[in-house]
């Protein structure tokens, strides 16, 4: 039996996606508000930086993988313009539906499409996209190597991948403060805001189980991506990785 981790728990690999889906079903209705509260709004700066790293241009086709409620999709759709296209894709129907409603309410229609998809088995032909983004989703994937291989497959030559994800603090003295916040304050916020402390405890645990900056960099290279690099944000609490299909 193949096993993987769900936070600090060891589970059957076939169970993880179902458990992750349950987490996001539980928090989808207040996901955006919680992001603002948990990060004190800084997540918006992280996401803008990631979109800048893509170098997305007018007319390009973009896949926003694990796009959730559409923060990156919103920025990317404006960047590629009416002649471009952004596909917001997520494995969780609640998140996709919330994202679609949110973007339609903002008047963002025409160059955005929505696809329910698993990152490990993308329903797109080879070489479909010039840009691929994934923000705060890779740590929830059961088989990260398979997802990275799929990202490489659907990229055109010259295409870029940008992965924004929680990572490992590098600023001296930050780790104990970050641990205190993650394991004590986050679950309390979850209980008070969405009556769900467990989902936010999973968030903290999943971050700790995610590969560090250098390990993820190696994984991008092993997937076939080239000129790979990463940028630490907020002292390494978050890192943005970028790679190219040449």
C-alpha positions in Angstrom: 0.0 0.0 0.0 1.4 3.4 -1.0 1.3 5.9 1.8 1.7 9.7 2.0 1.3 12.4 4.6 -1.7 14.4 5.4 -0.2 17.0 7.7 1.6 15.0 10.3 -0.6 11.9 9.7 0.5 9.0 7.5 -2.4 7.9 5.3 -3.2 5.7 2.3 -2.2 7.7 -0.8 -5.6 7.2 -2.2 -7.1 9.0 0.8 -5.2 12.3 0.6 -7.0 14.0 -2.2 -10.4 13.2 -0.5 -9.2 14.6 2.8 -7.8 17.8 1.1 -11.1 18.2 -0.7 -12.9 18.0 2.6 -10.7 20.7 4.1 -11.4 23.1 1.3 -15.1 22.3 1.2 -15.1 23.3 4.8 -13.3 26.7 4.4 -14.3 27.7 0.8 -17.1 30.1 1.9 -14.7 32.2 4.0 -11.4 31.4 2.2 -10.6 34.9 1.0 -11.4 36.6 4.3 -9.2 34.1 6.2 -6.3 34.7 3.8 -6.5 38.4 4.5 -6.7 37.8 8.2 -4.0 35.1 8.5 -1.4 37.0 6.4 -2.4 40.5 7.4 -3.1 41.1 3.7 0.5 40.3 2.7 -0.7 37.4 0.6 -1.7 39.9 -2.1 1.8 41.2 -2.4 3.2 37.6 -2.7 0.7 36.9 -5.5 1.5 40.1 -7.3 5.2 39.2 -7.2 4.5 35.7 -8.6 2.5 37.1 -11.5 5.3 39.5 -12.2 7.7 36.6 -12.3 5.6 34.9 -15.1 6.3 37.7 -17.6 2.9 36.9 -19.0 2.3 38.9 -22.2 -0.7 40.0 -24.3 -2.2 37.1 -26.2 -0.6 34.3 -24.2 -2.5 31.3 -22.8 -2.1 30.7 -19.1 -3.1 27.9 -16.7 -3.7 28.9 -13.1 -3.4 25.5 -11.4 -5.0 25.1 -8.0 -6.4 28.5 -8.8 -8.9 28.5 -5.9 -11.0 31.6 -5.8 -9.0 33.4 -8.5 -6.5 35.8 -7.0 -3.8 35.0 -9.6 -6.4 34.5 -12.4 -7.6 38.1 -11.8 -4.2 39.5 -12.2 -3.2 37.3 -15.1 -6.4 37.9 -17.1 -5.7 41.6 -17.1 -2.1 41.0 -18.0 -2.8 38.8 -21.1 -5.7 41.0 -22.2 -8.7 40.1 -24.4 -6.6 38.3 -26.9 -5.1 36.0 -24.3 -6.8 33.3 -22.1 -6.5 32.2 -18.5 -7.8 28.8 -17.3 -8.6 28.7 -13.6 -8.2 25.0 -12.7 -8.7 23.4 -9.3 -9.5 19.9 -8.0 -12.1 21.3 -5.6 -15.5 22.1 -7.1 -16.4 24.4 -4.2 -13.3 26.5 -4.8 -13.9 26.7 -8.5 -17.5 27.7 -8.1 -16.7 30.4 -5.6 -13.9 31.6 -7.8 -16.2 31.8 -10.9 -18.8 33.7 -9.0 -16.3 36.1 -7.5 -14.7 36.9 -10.9 -18.0 37.2 -12.7 -19.1 39.7 -10.0 -16.0 41.7 -10.8 -16.9 41.8 -14.5 -14.0 39.5 -15.5 -15.5 37.5 -18.3 -14.5 36.6 -21.8 -10.9 35.5 -21.5 -11.3 33.3 -18.4 -12.4 29.7 -18.4 -12.9 27.2 -15.5 -11.8 23.5 -15.4 -12.1 21.0 -12.6 -8.9 19.0 -12.8 -6.3 17.0 -10.8 -2.8 18.4 -11.0 -1.4 14.9 -11.3 -3.4 14.2 -14.5 -4.1 17.4 -16.4 -6.8 17.2 -19.1 -4.8 19.3 -21.6 -2.7 18.4 -24.7 1.1 18.7 -24.7 2.4 22.2 -25.1 -0.9 24.0 -24.4 0.3 26.9 -22.3 2.9 29.7 -22.3 2.6 30.2 -18.6 1.6 28.0 -15.7 1.1 29.2 -12.1 0.3 27.4 -8.9 -0.1 29.3 -5.7 -0.4 27.6 -2.3 -1.5 24.3 -3.9 1.5 22.1 -4.4 1.8 21.1 -0.8 -1.7 19.5 -1.0 -0.8 17.3 -4.0 -0.2 13.6 -3.2 2.5 12.9 -5.8 4.3 16.2 -6.3 6.8 14.7 -8.8 3.9 13.6 -11.0 2.3 17.0 -10.8 5.6 18.7 -11.8 5.9 16.3 -14.7 2.4 17.3 -15.9 3.3 20.9 -15.6 6.3 20.4 -17.8 4.2 18.4 -20.4 1.6 21.0 -20.9 4.0 23.9 -21.3 5.1 25.1 -24.7 8.8 25.5 -25.4 9.8 28.8 -23.9 7.0 28.5 -21.3 7.4 29.4 -17.7 6.2 27.8 -14.5 5.9 29.9 -11.3 5.1 28.1 -8.0 4.2 30.2 -5.0 4.2 28.2 -1.8 4.7 28.4 2.0 8.3 27.3 2.7 10.9 27.3 5.4 11.9 30.5 7.2 15.6 31.6 6.7 15.6 34.8 8.7 17.4 34.2 12.1 15.0 34.0 15.0 11.8 33.8 12.8 11.2 30.0 13.2 10.0 30.0 16.8 7.7 33.0 16.3 6.3 31.4 13.2 5.7 28.1 15.0 3.9 29.8 17.8 1.7 31.6 15.3 1.1 28.5 13.1 0.2 26.0 15.8 -1.6 28.2 18.3 -3.1 31.2 16.7 -4.1 29.8 13.3 -6.2 27.0 14.7 -7.9 29.5 17.0 -8.7 31.8 14.1 -10.1 28.8 12.2 -12.3 27.9 15.1 -13.6 31.5 15.6 -14.0 32.4 11.9 -15.2 29.2 10.3 -15.8 26.8 13.3 -13.0 24.6 12.0 -9.8 24.5 13.9 -8.7 21.2 12.4 -8.4 22.5 8.8 -6.1 25.3 9.9 -4.1 22.9 12.0 -3.7 20.8 8.8 -2.5 24.0 7.1 0.3 24.5 9.6 1.3 20.8 9.5 1.2 20.6 5.7 3.6 23.6 5.5 6.1 21.8 7.7 5.9 18.7 5.6 6.4 20.5 2.3 9.9 20.4 0.8 12.2 23.2 1.6 13.4 25.7 -1.0 16.5 23.8 -2.2 14.6 20.5 -2.3 11.8 21.9 -4.4 14.4 23.5 -6.7 15.9 20.1 -7.3 12.5 18.6 -8.0 11.8 21.3 -10.7 15.1 20.4 -12.3 14.3 16.7 -12.2 11.0 17.3 -13.9 12.9 18.7 -16.9 12.6 22.4 -16.2 15.6 24.6 -16.7 17.1 27.9 -15.4 15.3 27.2 -12.2 15.5 29.6 -9.3 13.6 30.7 -6.3 13.0 33.9 -4.4 12.4 34.0 -0.6 9.6 36.3 0.5 8.8 37.5 4.1 12.0 35.9 5.4 11.4 32.5 3.7 7.9 32.0 5.1 6.9 31.9 1.4 9.1 31.2 -1.6 8.4 31.7 -5.3 10.0 29.1 -7.6 10.4 29.7 -11.4 11.5 27.3 -14.1 11.4 27.2 -17.9 10.7 24.7 -20.6 13.4 25.5 -23.2 
